[in-house]
Amino acid sequence: MSIGDWLLAAALLTGQPSYDAVDPVEIQRQFTTLRLPMISLAIEWEILDPRETRHILARPEDFWNDIHELRRRRAELADAPPLADAQRFPDRAIVNELLVFNRAYRKYLEERQPLDSVHAAELRQVQQEVDDLYQIWDAVRDARCDYYYVKVRRQALKRLRELLSPESYQRAELPPHVPTWRFQRVP
């Protein structure tokens, strides 16, 4: 592999206009020389999971379509946090337990509404808070799920950053998994 192969691979992945005029058949002929540099760059740029190489950039006849898929991913994930950010958040197993409690609490609120018509509006509001918190913790779970592809995990981090304030995301400060501010202290 020459430096020219790496430069062409980078240009193709970034969608540089001068290379869009390149004949797809000609690019397909260069599959064997461009495949490894493209895989290396796509993995380094976190737009391709190493496990996906069985399907993406695997066959010469799909090469041009795979390049377009990776370009699309690069654009989609351009403002997504790096995968390393996921390590700052709680482990998936812990998050799963918290989400089980979140769903149980939501079910309790749902079952209580018909029995407590006086507080039905407030119960619906609390239920919405529970659902909002679920979205945050579900994004954490997806980001920490090692068997998900890199693309899915980075999308989850992006979603999490959008759900939290920028400061909270940077400090990895998560809200409680249920609206504990609604709980009453029993003496």
Backbone as a printed PyTorch tensor [residue, N CA C, xyz], in Angstrom:
tensor([[[  0.8390,  -1.1730,   0.0000],
         [  0.0000,   0.0000,   0.0000],
         [  0.8870,   1.2390,   0.0000]],

        [[  0.5890,   2.0930,  -0.9240],
         [  1.3570,   3.3340,  -1.0310],
         [  0.6230,   4.4650,  -0.3280]],

        [[  1.3170,   5.5590,  -0.1380],
         [  0.6970,   6.7350,   0.4600],
         [ -0.4390,   7.2310,  -0.4320]],

        [[ -0.2830,   7.0230,  -1.7410],
         [ -1.3350,   7.4060,  -2.6810],
         [ -2.6220,   6.6210,  -2.4480]],

        [[ -2.4860,   5.3380,  -2.1070],
         [ -3.6660,   4.5240,  -1.7940],
         [ -4.3840,   5.0660,  -0.5540]],

        [[ -3.6040,   5.4510,   0.4660],
         [ -4.1870,   6.0080,   1.6920],
         [ -4.8710,   7.3350,   1.4150]],

        [[ -4.2380,   8.1700,   0.5920],
         [ -4.8360,   9.4700,   0.2660],
         [ -6.1170,   9.2980,  -0.5430]],

        [[ -6.0960,   8.3850,  -1.5080],
         [ -7.2940,   8.1310,  -2.3080],
         [ -8.4060,   7.5600,  -1.4300]],

        [[ -8.0550,   6.6600,  -0.5390],
         [ -9.0520,   6.0850,   0.3760],
         [ -9.6690,   7.1810,   1.2390]],

        [[ -8.8490,   8.0610,   1.7860],
         [ -9.3510,   9.1550,   2.6180],
         [-10.2380,  10.0880,   1.7990]],

        [[ -9.8150,  10.3970,   0.5830],
         [-10.6080,  11.2850,  -0.2710],
         [-11.9450,  10.6450,  -0.6320]],

        [[-11.9340,   9.3630,  -0.9050],
         [-13.1920,   8.6760,  -1.2320],
         [-14.1310,   8.6250,  -0.0300]],

        [[-13.5910,   8.4070,   1.1450],
         [-14.4280,   8.3460,   2.3420],
         [-14.9770,   9.7130,   2.7450]],

        [[-14.2260,  10.7420,   2.4480],
         [-14.6970,  12.0800,   2.8000],
         [-15.5670,  12.6780,   1.7090]],

        [[-15.6320,  12.0270,   0.5680],
         [-16.5030,  12.4970,  -0.5040],
         [-16.0000,  13.7550,  -1.1780]],

        [[-14.6980,  13.8720,  -1.3120],
         [-14.1400,  15.0410,  -1.9790],
         [-14.6710,  15.1190,  -3.4090]],

        [[-15.1830,  16.2760,  -3.8250],
         [-15.8130,  16.4090,  -5.1420],
         [-14.9260,  15.9720,  -6.3040]],

        [[-13.6220,  16.2280,  -6.2240],
         [-12.7600,  15.8520,  -7.3380],
         [-12.7530,  14.3410,  -7.5580]],

        [[-13.0510,  13.5810,  -6.5210],
         [-13.0630,  12.1310,  -6.6580],
         [-14.4530,  11.5840,  -6.9690]],

        [[-15.4900,  12.4330,  -6.8670],
         [-16.8200,  11.9740,  -7.2350],
         [-16.9300,  11.7530,  -8.7390]],

        [[-16.0580,  12.3900,  -9.4820],
         [-16.0680,  12.2220, -10.9280],
         [-15.3900,  10.9270, -11.3570]],

        [[-14.7600,  10.2540, -10.4000],
         [-14.0680,   8.9990, -10.7020],
         [-15.1010,   7.9420, -11.0720]],

        [[-14.7730,   7.1760, -12.0820],
         [-15.6460,   6.1050, -12.5450],
         [-15.7190,   4.9920, -11.4920]],

        [[-16.9340,   4.6350, -11.0510],
         [-17.0720,   3.5650, -10.0510],
         [-16.4390,   2.2480, -10.4940]],

        [[-16.4520,   1.9830, -11.7810],
         [-15.8480,   0.7460, -12.2870],
         [-14.3390,   0.7870, -12.0650]],

        [[-13.7390,   1.9600, -12.2670],
         [-12.3010,   2.1130, -12.0410],
         [-11.9730,   1.9360, -10.5610]],

        [[-12.8060,   2.5000,  -9.6820],
         [-12.5960,   2.3380,  -8.2430],
         [-12.7400,   0.8640,  -7.8590]],

        [[-13.7080,   0.2010,  -8.4730],
         [-13.9250,  -1.2180,  -8.1830],
         [-12.6890,  -2.0340,  -8.5530]],

        [[-12.0070,  -1.6400,  -9.6200],
         [-10.7860,  -2.3460, -10.0290],
         [ -9.6740,  -2.1880,  -8.9870]],

        [[ -9.7460,  -1.1150,  -8.2200],
         [ -8.7140,  -0.8470,  -7.2110],
         [ -9.0940,  -1.4010,  -5.8410]],

        [[-10.1020,  -2.2250,  -5.8170],
         [-10.6150,  -2.7960,  -4.5650],
         [ -9.5030,  -3.3910,  -3.7150]],

        [[ -8.6660,  -4.2050,  -4.2960],
         [ -7.6490,  -4.9170,  -3.5120],
         [ -6.6260,  -3.9640,  -2.8880]],

        [[ -6.3200,  -2.8600,  -3.5640],
         [ -5.3390,  -1.9250,  -2.9970],
         [ -5.9760,  -0.9040,  -2.0600]],

        [[ -7.2540,  -0.6040,  -2.2560],
         [ -7.9140,   0.4140,  -1.4300],
         [ -8.6550,  -0.1610,  -0.2200]],

        [[ -8.9590,  -1.4370,  -0.2660],
         [ -9.7790,  -2.0380,   0.7870],
         [ -9.1750,  -1.8650,   2.1850]],

        [[ -7.9380,  -2.2740,   2.3770],
         [ -7.3230,  -2.1930,   3.7030],
         [ -7.1440,  -0.7600,   4.1990]],

        [[ -6.6770,   0.1790,   3.3620],
         [ -6.6050,   1.5570,   3.8560],
         [ -7.9870,   2.1130,   4.2300]],

        [[ -9.0080,   1.7650,   3.4570],
         [-10.3490,   2.2530,   3.7660],
         [-10.8610,   1.6540,   5.0710]],

        [[-10.6440,   0.3860,   5.2630],
         [-11.0670,  -0.2520,   6.5110],
         [-10.3470,   0.3900,   7.6880]],

        [[ -9.0450,   0.5570,   7.5800],
         [ -8.2660,   1.1540,   8.6690],
         [ -8.7460,   2.5590,   9.0000]],

        [[ -8.9530,   3.3770,   7.9810],
         [ -9.4190,   4.7450,   8.2130],
         [-10.8270,   4.7620,   8.8090]],

        [[-11.7140,   3.9440,   8.2620],
         [-13.1000,   3.9300,   8.7420],
         [-13.1810,   3.4650,  10.2000]],

        [[-12.3560,   2.5130,  10.5730],
         [-12.3300,   2.0540,  11.9640],
         [-11.7410,   3.1470,  12.8560]],

        [[-10.6530,   3.7600,  12.4120],
         [-10.0290,   4.8330,  13.1980],
         [-10.9790,   6.0210,  13.3690]],

        [[-11.7370,   6.3450,  12.3370],
         [-12.6860,   7.4650,  12.3820],
         [-13.9890,   7.0880,  13.0940]],

        [[-14.0810,   5.8500,  13.5370],
         [-15.2450,   5.3200,  14.2480],
         [-16.5360,   5.4300,  13.4340]],

        [[-16.4290,   5.0650,  12.1840],
         [-17.6200,   4.9750,  11.3320],
         [-17.8490,   3.5370,  10.8700]],

        [[-16.9590,   2.6540,  11.2670],
         [-17.0580,   1.2360,  10.9150],
         [-16.6060,   0.4170,  12.1150]],

        [[-17.3920,  -0.5720,  12.4520],
         [-17.0230,  -1.5050,  13.5090],
         [-16.1930,  -2.6160,  12.8780]],

        [[-15.1260,  -3.0480,  13.5220],
         [-14.3110,  -4.1170,  12.9270],
         [-15.1190,  -5.3560,  12.5450]],

        [[-16.1860,  -5.6440,  13.2880],
         [-17.0070,  -6.8230,  12.9840],
         [-17.7890,  -6.6620,  11.6920]],

        [[-17.9790,  -5.4300,  11.2520],
         [-18.7420,  -5.1900,  10.0270],
         [-17.9480,  -5.4760,   8.7550]],

        [[-16.6580,  -5.6720,   8.8800],
         [-15.8370,  -5.8890,   7.6840],
         [-16.1740,  -7.2040,   6.9800]],

        [[-16.9640,  -8.0320,   7.6300],
         [-17.4400,  -9.2440,   6.9520],
         [-18.4410,  -8.9000,   5.8550]],

        [[-19.0780,  -7.7120,   6.0040],
         [-20.1400,  -7.3280,   5.0680],
         [-19.8270,  -6.0330,   4.3130]],

        [[-19.1550,  -5.1200,   4.9800],
         [-18.8440,  -3.8250,   4.3700],
         [-17.3950,  -3.8270,   3.9150]],

        [[-17.1780,  -3.3630,   2.7070],
         [-15.8610,  -3.3720,   2.0680],
         [-15.3230,  -4.7940,   1.9460]],

        [[-16.2320,  -5.7100,   1.7190],
         [-15.8590,  -7.1190,   1.6470],
         [-15.8360,  -7.6590,   0.2210]],

        [[-16.6570,  -7.0630,  -0.6630],
         [-16.7610,  -7.6050,  -2.0260],
         [-16.5630,  -6.4880,  -3.0590]],

        [[-15.7950,  -6.7700,  -4.0960],
         [-15.5440,  -5.7460,  -5.1210],
         [-16.8300,  -5.1960,  -5.7500]],

        [[-17.8070,  -6.0490,  -5.9630],
         [-19.0440,  -5.5920,  -6.6220],
         [-19.8690,  -4.6450,  -5.7500]],

        [[-19.6360,  -4.6480,  -4.4380],
         [-20.3550,  -3.7520,  -3.5320],
         [-19.5140,  -2.5540,  -3.0900]],

        [[-18.3080,  -2.4650,  -3.5950],
         [-17.3420,  -1.4870,  -3.1160],
         [-17.8580,  -0.0480,  -3.1960]],

        [[-18.3810,   0.3370,  -4.3320],
         [-18.8440,   1.7210,  -4.5180],
         [-20.0190,   2.0260,  -3.5770]],

        [[-20.9490,   1.0940,  -3.4370],
         [-22.0780,   1.2970,  -2.5100],
         [-21.5950,   1.3660,  -1.0590]],

        [[-20.6070,   0.5520,  -0.7220],
         [-20.0490,   0.5880,   0.6340],
         [-19.3810,   1.9310,   0.9190]],

        [[-18.6920,   2.4580,  -0.0790],
         [-18.0650,   3.7780,   0.0820],
         [-19.1330,   4.8220,   0.3690]],

        [[-20.2220,   4.7830,  -0.3550],
         [-21.3070,   5.7420,  -0.1290],
         [-21.9420,   5.5560,   1.2550]],

        [[-22.0710,   4.3280,   1.6940],
         [-22.5950,   4.0700,   3.0400],
         [-21.6730,   4.6650,   4.0980]],

        [[-20.3760,   4.4840,   3.9420],
         [-19.4260,   5.0270,   4.9130],
         [-19.3890,   6.5560,   4.8670]],

        [[-19.5630,   7.1280,   3.6920],
         [-19.6670,   8.5980,   3.5880],
         [-20.8880,   9.0950,   4.3490]],

        [[-21.9980,   8.4050,   4.1860],
         [-23.2340,   8.7870,   4.8650],
         [-23.0390,   8.7140,   6.3890]],

        [[-22.4210,   7.6370,   6.8330],
         [-22.1600,   7.4850,   8.2660],
         [-21.2430,   8.5880,   8.7830]],

        [[-20.2270,   8.8950,   7.9990],
         [-19.2870,   9.9350,   8.4320],
         [-20.0120,  11.2590,   8.6180]],

        [[-20.9000,  11.5820,   7.6920],
         [-21.6730,  12.8240,   7.8090],
         [-22.6230,  12.7590,   9.0100]],

        [[-23.2740,  11.6180,   9.1730],
         [-24.2400,  11.4400,  10.2600],
         [-23.5710,  11.5050,  11.6380]],

        [[-22.3730,  10.9750,  11.7360],
         [-21.6820,  10.9100,  13.0180],
         [-20.6460,  12.0180,  13.2040]],

        [[-20.6220,  12.9670,  12.2960],
         [-19.6080,  14.0300,  12.3580],
         [-19.6210,  14.7620,  13.6890]],

        [[-20.8030,  14.9880,  14.2500],
         [-20.8860,  15.7050,  15.5200],
         [-21.1820,  14.7790,  16.6990]],

        [[-21.0630,  13.4750,  16.4880],
         [-21.2740,  12.5130,  17.5750],
         [-20.0120,  12.4120,  18.4260]],

        [[-20.1830,  12.2350,  19.7210],
         [-19.0080,  12.0860,  20.5930],
         [-18.2130,  10.8290,  20.2400]],

        [[-16.9500,  10.8220,  20.5900],
         [-16.1430,   9.6140,  20.3530],
         [-16.5940,   8.4800,  21.2690]],

        [[-16.3530,   7.2820,  20.8390],
         [-16.7720,   6.0960,  21.5750],
         [-16.1590,   6.0350,  22.9730]],

        [[-14.9850,   6.5970,  23.1530],
         [-14.3220,   6.5810,  24.4620],
         [-15.1660,   7.2750,  25.5340]],

        [[-16.0320,   8.1970,  25.1370],
         [-16.9030,   8.8760,  26.1020],
         [-17.7880,   7.8960,  26.8650]],

        [[-18.1400,   6.8060,  26.2560],
         [-19.0440,   5.8400,  26.8890],
         [-18.4630,   5.3050,  28.1950]],

        [[-17.1560,   5.2240,  28.2800],
         [-16.5110,   4.6690,  29.4730],
         [-16.7160,   5.5390,  30.7130]],

        [[-17.1370,   6.7780,  30.5270],
         [-17.3460,   7.6810,  31.6600],
         [-18.6840,   7.4450,  32.3590]],

        [[-19.5340,   6.6250,  31.7510],
         [-20.8740,   6.3950,  32.2790],
         [-20.9650,   5.0140,  32.9180]],

        [[-21.9990,   4.8020,  33.7380],
         [-22.1170,   3.5090,  34.4400],
         [-22.1710,   2.3080,  33.4910]],

        [[-21.7430,   1.1980,  34.0170],
         [-21.7160,  -0.0680,  33.2990],
         [-23.1330,  -0.4930,  32.8830]],

        [[-23.2170,  -1.1890,  31.7800],
         [-24.5030,  -1.6270,  31.2300],
         [-25.3090,  -2.4730,  32.2070]],

        [[-24.6710,  -3.3440,  32.9490],
         [-25.3890,  -4.2110,  33.8880],
         [-26.0710,  -3.3820,  34.9770]],

        [[-25.4000,  -2.3770,  35.4690],
         [-25.9840,  -1.4900,  36.4770],
         [-27.1590,  -0.7220,  35.8800]],

        [[-26.9570,  -0.2110,  34.6730],
         [-28.0140,   0.5580,  34.0060],
         [-29.2410,  -0.3170,  33.7720]],

        [[-29.0280,  -1.5650,  33.3990],
         [-30.1650,  -2.4810,  33.2150],
         [-31.0020,  -2.5940,  34.4790]],

        [[-30.3480,  -2.7260,  35.6210],
         [-31.0770,  -2.8230,  36.8860],
         [-31.8680,  -1.5480,  37.1680]],

        [[-31.2650,  -0.4030,  36.9110],
         [-31.9520,   0.8660,  37.1330],
         [-33.1670,   0.9990,  36.2130]],

        [[-33.0240,   0.5290,  34.9890],
         [-34.1370,   0.6190,  34.0430],
         [-35.2610,  -0.3570,  34.3970]],

        [[-34.9260,  -1.4770,  34.9830],
         [-35.9690,  -2.3990,  35.4500],
         [-36.8180,  -1.7020,  36.5200]],

        [[-36.1470,  -1.0150,  37.4280],
         [-36.8940,  -0.2820,  38.4630],
         [-37.7080,   0.8480,  37.8320]],

        [[-37.1330,   1.5380,  36.8560],
         [-37.8410,   2.6180,  36.1630],
         [-39.1390,   2.0970,  35.5550]],

        [[-39.0780,   0.9640,  34.8880],
         [-40.2730,   0.4030,  34.2510],
         [-41.2890,  -0.0830,  35.2890]],

        [[-40.7940,  -0.6330,  36.3850],
         [-41.7070,  -1.0910,  37.4440],
         [-42.4230,   0.1070,  38.0720]],

        [[-41.6850,   1.1820,  38.2880],
         [-42.2900,   2.3880,  38.8570],
         [-43.3060,   2.9860,  37.8850]],

        [[-42.9780,   2.9640,  36.6040],
         [-43.9250,   3.4630,  35.5990],
         [-45.2060,   2.6300,  35.6140]],

        [[-45.0580,   1.3300,  35.7170],
         [-46.2230,   0.4400,  35.7550],
         [-47.0830,   0.7340,  36.9830]],

        [[-46.4280,   0.9620,  38.1010],
         [-47.1480,   1.3110,  39.3240],
         [-47.9690,   2.5870,  39.1070]],

        [[-47.3660,   3.6010,  38.5030],
         [-48.0710,   4.8600,  38.2430],
         [-49.2550,   4.6430,  37.3030]],

        [[-49.0330,   3.8270,  36.3050],
         [-50.0820,   3.5220,  35.3210],
         [-51.2670,   2.8170,  35.9940]],

        [[-50.9740,   1.8700,  36.8430],
         [-52.0300,   1.1140,  37.5320],
         [-52.7380,   1.9470,  38.5970]],

        [[-52.0520,   2.9220,  39.1190],
         [-52.6370,   3.7510,  40.1740],
         [-53.6060,   4.7960,  39.6140]],

        [[-53.4040,   5.2440,  38.3990],
         [-54.2230,   6.3260,  37.8270],
         [-55.7230,   6.0510,  37.8690]],

        [[-56.2070,   4.9010,  37.4310],
         [-57.6570,   4.6730,  37.4830],
         [-58.2090,   4.6270,  38.9080]],

        [[-57.3550,   4.3040,  39.8690],
         [-57.7870,   4.1870,  41.2540],
         [-57.7310,   5.5210,  42.0060]],

        [[-57.0060,   6.4770,  41.4390],
         [-56.8030,   7.7550,  42.1270],
         [-57.1200,   8.8990,  41.1650]],

        [[-58.3930,   9.0610,  40.8630],
         [-58.7980,  10.0760,  39.8800],
         [-58.5070,  11.5000,  40.3540]],

        [[-58.4260,  11.7010,  41.6440],
         [-58.1340,  13.0400,  42.1810],
         [-56.7200,  13.4840,  41.7790]],

        [[-55.7990,  12.5510,  41.7600],
         [-54.3960,  12.8630,  41.4530],
         [-53.9750,  12.3760,  40.0590]],

        [[-54.9300,  12.0560,  39.2090],
         [-54.6280,  11.4750,  37.8970],
         [-53.7210,  12.3750,  37.0600]],

        [[-53.9760,  13.6700,  37.0460],
         [-53.1610,  14.5900,  36.2500],
         [-51.7200,  14.6190,  36.7650]],

        [[-51.5740,  14.6590,  38.0740],
         [-50.2290,  14.6590,  38.6520],
         [-49.5160,  13.3300,  38.3770]],

        [[-50.2410,  12.2390,  38.4510],
         [-49.6620,  10.9280,  38.1620],
         [-49.2030,  10.8360,  36.7120]],

        [[-49.9810,  11.4140,  35.8040],
         [-49.5660,  11.4210,  34.3920],
         [-48.2950,  12.2540,  34.2070]],

        [[-48.1950,  13.3500,  34.9370],
         [-47.0020,  14.1900,  34.8580],
         [-45.7770,  13.4250,  35.3800]],

        [[-45.9440,  12.7480,  36.4800],
         [-44.8400,  11.9420,  37.0350],
         [-44.4750,  10.8350,  36.0530]],

        [[-45.4780,  10.2320,  35.4440],
         [-45.2320,   9.1720,  34.4660],
         [-44.4110,   9.7170,  33.2950]],

        [[-44.7090,  10.9380,  32.8630],
         [-43.9300,  11.5550,  31.7820],
         [-42.4790,  11.7820,  32.2260]],

        [[-42.2900,  12.1990,  33.4560],
         [-40.9360,  12.3790,  33.9920],
         [-40.1860,  11.0510,  34.0060]],

        [[-40.8840,   9.9860,  34.3930],
         [-40.2780,   8.6490,  34.4010],
         [-39.8600,   8.2610,  32.9820]],

        [[-40.7230,   8.5310,  32.0120],
         [-40.4040,   8.2050,  30.6170],
         [-39.2210,   9.0320,  30.1060]],

        [[-39.1650,  10.3000,  30.4930],
         [-38.0420,  11.1500,  30.0770],
         [-36.7240,  10.6340,  30.6510]],

        [[-36.7590,  10.2310,  31.9020],
         [-35.5560,   9.6770,  32.5290],
         [-35.1750,   8.3430,  31.8900]],

        [[-36.1760,   7.5790,  31.5060],
         [-35.9030,   6.3130,  30.8190],
         [-35.1010,   6.5600,  29.5360]],

        [[-35.4840,   7.5880,  28.7790],
         [-34.7910,   7.9000,  27.5270],
         [-33.3080,   8.1650,  27.7720]],

        [[-33.0080,   8.8960,  28.8190],
         [-31.6100,   9.2050,  29.1470],
         [-30.8510,   7.9270,  29.4920]],

        [[-31.4140,   7.1320,  30.3820],
         [-30.7250,   5.9240,  30.8350],
         [-30.6680,   4.8540,  29.7470]],

        [[-31.6480,   4.8410,  28.8660],
         [-31.6180,   3.9150,  27.7350],
         [-30.4760,   4.2820,  26.7940]],

        [[-30.2420,   5.5630,  26.5950],
         [-29.1140,   6.0000,  25.7580],
         [-27.7850,   5.5840,  26.3940]],

        [[-27.6990,   5.6870,  27.7220],
         [-26.4850,   5.2380,  28.4150],
         [-26.2850,   3.7410,  28.1970]],

        [[-27.3720,   2.9900,  28.3520],
         [-27.2780,   1.5320,  28.1620],
         [-26.8040,   1.1880,  26.7540]],

        [[-27.3770,   1.8410,  25.7470],
         [-26.9630,   1.5780,  24.3670],
         [-25.4970,   1.9490,  24.1340]],

        [[-25.0690,   3.0510,  24.7140],
         [-23.6760,   3.4820,  24.5470],
         [-22.7060,   2.5080,  25.2060]],

        [[-23.1250,   1.8640,  26.2850],
         [-22.2530,   0.9510,  27.0250],
         [-22.3910,  -0.4980,  26.5780]],

        [[-23.2010,  -0.7630,  25.5900],
         [-23.4370,  -2.1260,  25.1330],
         [-22.3490,  -2.5390,  24.1420]],

        [[-21.3910,  -3.3200,  24.6070],
         [-20.2310,  -3.6900,  23.7960],
         [-20.5670,  -4.4920,  22.5510]],

        [[-21.6760,  -5.2030,  22.5540],
         [-21.9790,  -5.9960,  21.3630],
         [-22.7270,  -5.1990,  20.2960]],

        [[-23.0860,  -3.9480,  20.5860],
         [-23.6340,  -3.0750,  19.5400],
         [-22.4800,  -2.5570,  18.6840]],

        [[-22.7710,  -2.3250,  17.4260],
         [-21.7520,  -1.7690,  16.5430],
         [-21.4130,  -0.3410,  16.9570]],

        [[-20.2400,   0.1040,  16.5710],
         [-19.7380,   1.4410,  16.8770],
         [-20.7520,   2.5140,  16.4690]],

        [[-21.3480,   2.3680,  15.3220],
         [-22.3130,   3.3630,  14.8270],
         [-23.4610,   3.5460,  15.8260]],

        [[-24.0300,   2.4640,  16.2990],
         [-25.1630,   2.5200,  17.2240],
         [-24.7310,   3.1420,  18.5460]],

        [[-23.5710,   2.7810,  19.0240],
         [-23.0860,   3.3040,  20.3060],
         [-22.7920,   4.7970,  20.2150]],

        [[-22.2240,   5.2440,  19.1070],
         [-21.9540,   6.6840,  18.9560],
         [-23.2520,   7.4610,  18.7740]],

        [[-24.2340,   6.8720,  18.0940],
         [-25.5460,   7.5240,  17.9780],
         [-26.1830,   7.6730,  19.3660]],

        [[-26.0150,   6.6620,  20.2030],
         [-26.5530,   6.7200,  21.5650],
         [-25.8670,   7.8290,  22.3650]],

        [[-24.5660,   7.9740,  22.2040],
         [-23.8490,   9.0550,  22.8890],
         [-24.3270,  10.4220,  22.4040]],

        [[-24.5720,  10.5170,  21.1200],
         [-25.0750,  11.7730,  20.5600],
         [-26.4590,  12.0920,  21.1420]],

        [[-27.3070,  11.0790,  21.1920],
         [-28.6510,  11.2500,  21.7660],
         [-28.5530,  11.6340,  23.2470]],

        [[-27.6580,  10.9950,  23.9750],
         [-27.4740,  11.2990,  25.3870],
         [-27.0190,  12.7440,  25.5770]],

        [[-26.1000,  13.1800,  24.7620],
         [-25.6170,  14.5630,  24.8630],
         [-26.7400,  15.5580,  24.5980]],

        [[-27.6480,  15.1950,  23.6770],
         [-28.7870,  16.0640,  23.3800],
         [-29.8020,  16.0760,  24.5240]],

        [[-29.9340,  14.9580,  25.2420],
         [-30.8910,  14.8570,  26.3380],
         [-30.3990,  15.5390,  27.6170]],

        [[-29.0890,  15.5870,  27.7840],
         [-28.5000,  16.2290,  28.9550],
         [-28.0550,  17.6440,  28.5840]],

        [[-27.7390,  18.4360,  29.5640],
         [-27.1150,  19.7260,  29.2660],
         [-25.6670,  19.4560,  28.8550]],

        [[-25.0580,  20.3590,  28.0840],
         [-23.6530,  20.1430,  27.6940],
         [-22.7260,  19.9730,  28.9100]],

        [[-22.9980,  20.7250,  29.9680],
         [-22.1720,  20.6290,  31.1750],
         [-22.3390,  19.2610,  31.8380]],

        [[-23.5790,  18.7990,  31.9320],
         [-23.8260,  17.4970,  32.5530],
         [-23.1790,  16.3780,  31.7410]],

        [[-23.2560,  16.4830,  30.4240],
         [-22.6340,  15.4580,  29.5840],
         [-21.1180,  15.4600,  29.8050]],

        [[-20.5180,  16.6370,  29.8010],
         [-19.0600,  16.7270,  29.9670],
         [-18.6170,  16.1640,  31.3080]],

        [[-19.4050,  16.3870,  32.3430],
         [-19.0560,  15.8930,  33.6750],
         [-19.5910,  14.4850,  33.9240]],

        [[-20.3030,  13.9420,  32.9520],
         [-20.9290,  12.6160,  33.0720],
         [-21.8750,  12.5750,  34.2680]],

        [[-22.5920,  13.6600,  34.4730],
         [-23.5820,  13.7550,  35.5480],
         [-24.9460,  13.3580,  35.0060]],

        [[-25.4620,  12.2900,  35.5360],
         [-26.7540,  11.7800,  35.0930],
         [-27.8160,  12.0650,  36.1470]],

        [[-29.0350,  12.3050,  35.6930],
         [-30.1190,  12.4600,  36.6730],
         [-30.4540,  11.0950,  37.2680]],

        [[-31.2660,  11.0720,  38.3220],
         [-31.6690,   9.7680,  38.8610],
         [-32.4860,   9.0010,  37.8190]],

        [[-32.5790,   7.7110,  37.9890],
         [-33.2910,   6.8700,  37.0190],
         [-34.8120,   6.9540,  37.1690]],

        [[-35.2700,   7.4860,  38.2800],
         [-36.6850,   7.7780,  38.5270],
         [-36.7390,   9.1570,  39.1730]],

        [[-37.8730,   9.8400,  39.1110],
         [-37.9490,  11.1850,  39.6950],
         [-37.9790,  11.1440,  41.2170]],

        [[-36.8130,  10.9880,  41.8010],
         [-36.7160,  10.8790,  43.2580],
         [-37.2020,  12.1480,  43.9550]],

        [[-37.2080,  13.2600,  43.2680],
         [-37.7280,  14.5040,  43.8520],
         [-39.2230,  14.4120,  44.1380]],

        [[-39.8830,  13.4040,  43.5730],
         [-41.3190,  13.1740,  43.8150],
         [-41.5550,  12.2730,  45.0220]],

        [[-40.5160,  11.6140,  45.4890],
         [-40.6880,  10.6900,  46.6130],
         [-40.8340,  11.4860,  47.9080]],

        [[-41.6290,  10.9680,  48.7770],
         [-41.8240,  11.6220,  50.0690],
         [-40.9900,  10.9020,  51.1180]],

        [[-40.3660,  11.7060,  51.9450],
         [-39.5490,  11.1460,  53.0200],
         [-40.4720,  10.7050,  54.1510]],

        [[-40.3020,   9.4790,  54.5860],
         [-41.1170,   8.9300,  55.6830],
         [-40.2870,   9.0170,  56.9600]],

        [[-40.8290,   9.6740,  58.0130],
         [-40.0550,   9.8100,  59.2510],
         [-39.9250,   8.4780,  59.9790]]])
